Amino acid sequence: MTALIPALPERAALLLDFDGTLVEIAPTPDSVRVPPDLPALLERLSARLDGALAIVSGRPLRDLDHFLPIPVVKAGDHGGTLRLAPGAPVESPPLPVPPAEWRQAADDFAAAHPGTLVEDKEHGFVIHYRLAPEAGPAALDLLSALVATAPDRFALLEARMAWEVKPAGISKATAVTALLARAPFLGRTPVFVGDDVTDEAGMAVAVAHGGHGWKLQDVFGDPDGLRGWLAAADRALAGHG
């Protein structure tokens, strides 16, 4: 971690990854633990930033709503879905869904490799191998072969101890680009914080718009370090130093 953690820029727009960034990575997607004070902290920060705070995640919106049931902007499915306000319609371009036989092949793989699991997404799926790291190369081989049959429609995304099949052309870069083009994010200094290779596209867009792309491990060390920084930013914006 760097010796000096940067301050939140003036008129910032906060763009935050969820898994591994706001919360610690868990053995399975369903076992994530959200600190009790985190939702309220994010809601306060959003209000202090006039709504310019977004959770930008690879998870579906339903997962984000479950773990963070608060009225903040959320972009899910690596940019495939976007909701700008509570109760607002979900914005999503027409996206393909992987063939059923691909999903069945993933299920068969998980059955043959104990410790792996398949996570469903709105327009794709993930093979997690955190509990069976030796299965990672075989999972890559399987999904690479599937995606190679429809490279114009689907892409393979590497994550931490996981491989994800998702629609081609959709990424956290498209999510961040869409957010920064409209209020309340428009004209602000974007700050994207993430921990994974999947976040790098979003970071690059933030930097291209005159902002910052901060890798969690390099700047804050771990999610607890980021949460402490967010709490300090909340106090500073409230005028409490």
C-alpha positions as CSV (number, residue, x, y, z in Angstrom):
1,M,0.0,0.0,0.0
2,T,1.2,3.5,-0.7
3,A,2.5,5.6,2.2
4,L,0.0,8.4,1.5
5,I,-3.6,7.7,0.6
6,P,-4.9,10.4,-1.7
7,A,-7.8,12.7,-0.8
8,L,-11.1,12.6,-2.5
9,P,-11.0,15.2,-5.3
10,E,-13.3,18.1,-5.3
11,R,-16.6,17.5,-7.1
12,A,-15.8,13.8,-7.3
13,A,-17.8,11.0,-8.8
14,L,-17.2,7.7,-6.9
15,L,-17.4,4.5,-8.9
16,L,-16.9,1.5,-6.7
17,D,-16.5,-2.2,-7.4
18,F,-18.2,-4.5,-5.0
19,D,-16.6,-8.0,-4.5
20,G,-13.0,-7.7,-3.3
21,T,-13.2,-3.9,-3.1
22,L,-16.0,-2.8,-0.8
23,V,-16.2,-6.3,0.7
24,E,-13.8,-9.1,1.1
25,I,-13.8,-11.9,-1.4
26,A,-15.7,-14.9,0.0
27,P,-15.4,-18.6,-0.7
28,T,-18.7,-18.5,-2.7
29,P,-20.7,-15.6,-4.1
30,D,-23.5,-16.1,-1.7
31,S,-21.3,-16.1,1.4
32,V,-20.1,-12.5,1.1
33,R,-20.3,-10.6,4.3
34,V,-21.3,-6.9,4.2
35,P,-20.2,-4.9,7.3
36,P,-23.3,-3.6,9.1
37,D,-22.3,0.1,8.7
38,L,-21.3,-0.1,5.0
39,P,-24.8,0.5,3.4
40,A,-25.5,3.6,5.5
41,L,-22.0,4.9,4.8
42,L,-22.5,4.6,1.1
43,E,-25.9,6.2,1.2
44,R,-24.6,9.2,3.1
45,L,-21.7,9.6,0.7
46,S,-24.0,9.4,-2.2
47,A,-26.1,12.2,-0.7
48,R,-23.1,14.3,0.0
49,L,-21.9,13.9,-3.6
50,D,-25.4,14.8,-4.9
51,G,-26.0,11.3,-6.1
52,A,-22.7,10.8,-7.9
53,L,-21.8,7.5,-6.4
54,A,-22.3,4.2,-8.2
55,I,-21.6,0.6,-7.5
56,V,-20.1,-0.9,-10.7
57,S,-20.1,-4.7,-10.5
58,G,-20.1,-7.9,-12.4
59,R,-22.9,-9.1,-10.3
60,P,-26.5,-8.9,-11.4
61,L,-28.5,-6.0,-10.0
62,R,-30.6,-8.4,-8.0
63,D,-27.5,-9.4,-6.1
64,L,-26.4,-5.8,-5.5
65,D,-29.9,-5.0,-4.2
66,H,-29.7,-8.0,-1.9
67,F,-26.4,-7.1,-0.4
68,L,-26.8,-3.3,-0.6
69,P,-30.5,-2.4,-0.3
70,I,-29.9,1.3,-0.5
71,P,-30.9,4.0,-3.0
72,V,-27.7,4.5,-4.9
73,V,-26.9,4.1,-8.6
74,K,-25.9,0.6,-9.6
75,A,-24.5,-0.9,-12.7
76,G,-24.5,-4.7,-12.9
77,D,-23.5,-7.5,-15.2
78,H,-20.2,-5.7,-16.2
79,G,-22.1,-2.8,-17.7
80,G,-25.0,-4.9,-19.1
81,T,-27.5,-3.4,-16.8
82,L,-27.8,0.1,-15.3
83,R,-30.3,1.7,-12.9
84,L,-29.8,5.4,-12.2
85,A,-32.3,5.8,-9.3
86,P,-34.5,3.7,-7.0
87,G,-37.5,2.6,-8.9
88,A,-36.1,3.8,-12.2
89,P,-36.3,1.4,-15.1
90,V,-33.3,-0.9,-15.7
91,E,-31.4,0.2,-18.8
92,S,-30.0,-2.7,-20.8
93,P,-29.1,-3.0,-24.5
94,P,-30.4,-6.1,-26.2
95,L,-27.9,-8.8,-25.3
96,P,-27.5,-12.4,-26.2
97,V,-27.9,-15.3,-23.8
98,P,-25.5,-18.2,-24.0
99,P,-26.9,-21.4,-25.5
100,A,-28.5,-23.8,-23.0
101,E,-25.9,-26.5,-23.9
102,W,-23.1,-24.1,-22.8
103,R,-24.7,-23.8,-19.4
104,Q,-25.1,-27.6,-19.2
105,A,-21.5,-28.1,-20.1
106,A,-20.5,-25.8,-17.2
107,D,-22.8,-27.8,-14.8
108,D,-21.2,-31.1,-16.0
109,F,-17.8,-29.5,-15.4
110,A,-18.7,-28.6,-11.9
111,A,-20.0,-32.0,-11.2
112,A,-16.7,-33.5,-12.4
113,H,-14.5,-31.1,-10.5
114,P,-15.6,-30.9,-6.8
115,G,-15.1,-27.5,-5.3
116,T,-15.9,-25.6,-8.5
117,L,-19.3,-23.9,-8.8
118,V,-21.3,-22.2,-11.5
119,E,-22.9,-18.8,-10.9
120,D,-25.7,-17.6,-13.1
121,K,-25.7,-14.1,-14.6
122,E,-28.5,-12.3,-16.5
123,H,-26.6,-12.8,-19.8
124,G,-23.9,-15.3,-19.0
125,F,-22.4,-17.5,-16.3
126,V,-19.2,-18.0,-14.3
127,I,-17.2,-21.0,-13.3
128,H,-15.6,-20.3,-9.9
129,Y,-12.6,-22.4,-8.9
130,R,-11.4,-20.7,-5.7
131,L,-12.1,-23.9,-3.7
132,A,-10.5,-26.1,-6.4
133,P,-7.6,-24.0,-7.9
134,E,-6.2,-27.0,-9.8
135,A,-9.4,-26.9,-12.0
136,G,-8.7,-23.4,-13.3
137,P,-6.8,-24.4,-16.5
138,A,-9.5,-27.0,-17.4
139,A,-12.2,-24.4,-16.8
140,L,-10.4,-22.0,-19.1
141,D,-10.0,-24.7,-21.8
142,L,-13.7,-25.5,-21.7
143,L,-15.1,-22.0,-21.8
144,S,-12.5,-20.9,-24.4
145,A,-13.7,-23.6,-26.7
146,L,-17.3,-22.6,-26.2
147,V,-16.8,-18.9,-26.8
148,A,-14.7,-19.6,-29.9
149,T,-17.8,-20.9,-31.6
150,A,-19.5,-17.5,-31.3
151,P,-16.7,-14.9,-30.8
152,D,-18.9,-12.1,-32.3
153,R,-21.5,-12.6,-29.6
154,F,-19.6,-13.7,-26.5
155,A,-16.3,-13.0,-24.7
156,L,-14.4,-14.8,-21.9
157,L,-13.5,-12.6,-18.9
158,E,-10.9,-13.5,-16.4
159,A,-11.7,-12.7,-12.7
160,R,-10.1,-13.7,-9.4
161,M,-10.2,-17.5,-9.4
162,A,-13.0,-17.5,-11.9
163,W,-13.8,-17.4,-15.6
164,E,-16.9,-15.7,-16.9
165,V,-18.8,-16.0,-20.2
166,K,-20.4,-12.6,-21.0
167,P,-21.8,-10.8,-24.0
168,A,-19.1,-9.3,-26.3
169,G,-18.7,-5.5,-26.2
170,I,-20.0,-5.1,-22.7
171,S,-17.6,-4.1,-19.9
172,K,-17.1,-1.8,-17.0
173,A,-15.8,0.7,-19.5
174,T,-19.2,0.8,-21.2
175,A,-20.9,1.2,-17.8
176,V,-18.5,4.1,-16.7
177,T,-18.8,5.8,-20.1
178,A,-22.6,5.7,-19.8
179,L,-22.6,7.1,-16.3
180,L,-20.2,9.9,-17.0
181,A,-22.3,11.1,-19.9
182,R,-25.2,12.1,-17.7
183,A,-26.1,13.9,-14.4
184,P,-25.2,13.7,-11.6
185,F,-21.8,12.3,-12.9
186,L,-21.4,14.6,-15.8
187,G,-18.6,17.2,-15.3
188,R,-17.3,15.6,-12.1
189,T,-13.9,14.1,-11.5
190,P,-14.4,10.3,-11.7
191,V,-12.6,8.0,-9.2
192,F,-12.9,4.3,-10.0
193,V,-11.7,1.9,-7.3
194,G,-11.4,-1.8,-8.1
195,D,-9.3,-4.8,-7.2
196,D,-9.5,-7.1,-10.3
197,V,-8.5,-7.3,-13.9
198,T,-12.2,-6.9,-14.7
199,D,-12.0,-3.4,-13.2
200,E,-9.2,-2.1,-15.3
201,A,-11.4,-1.1,-18.3
202,G,-13.5,1.1,-15.9
203,M,-10.3,2.6,-14.4
204,A,-9.0,3.5,-17.9
205,V,-12.2,5.4,-18.7
206,A,-12.1,7.3,-15.4
207,V,-8.5,8.3,-16.2
208,A,-9.4,9.3,-19.8
209,H,-12.0,11.7,-18.3
210,G,-9.5,13.4,-16.2
211,G,-10.0,11.3,-13.1
212,H,-8.4,8.4,-11.3
213,G,-8.3,4.7,-11.5
214,W,-7.1,3.3,-8.2
215,K,-6.2,-0.4,-7.7
216,L,-7.4,-1.3,-4.3
217,Q,-4.3,-3.3,-3.3
218,D,-1.9,-0.5,-4.4
219,V,-3.7,2.4,-2.8
220,F,-5.8,1.1,0.2
221,G,-4.4,-2.4,0.8
222,D,-7.6,-4.2,1.4
223,P,-11.4,-3.5,1.6
224,D,-11.1,-2.5,5.2
225,G,-8.6,0.2,4.2
226,L,-11.0,1.5,1.5
227,R,-13.9,1.5,4.0
228,G,-11.8,3.6,6.4
229,W,-11.0,6.0,3.6
230,L,-14.7,6.3,2.6
231,A,-15.6,7.0,6.2
232,A,-12.9,9.7,6.4
233,A,-14.2,11.2,3.1
234,D,-17.8,11.2,4.6
235,R,-16.6,13.1,7.6
236,A,-14.6,15.6,5.5
237,L,-17.6,16.3,3.2
238,A,-19.8,16.7,6.3
239,G,-17.3,19.4,7.5
240,H,-16.0,17.4,10.5
241,G,-12.4,17.1,9.3
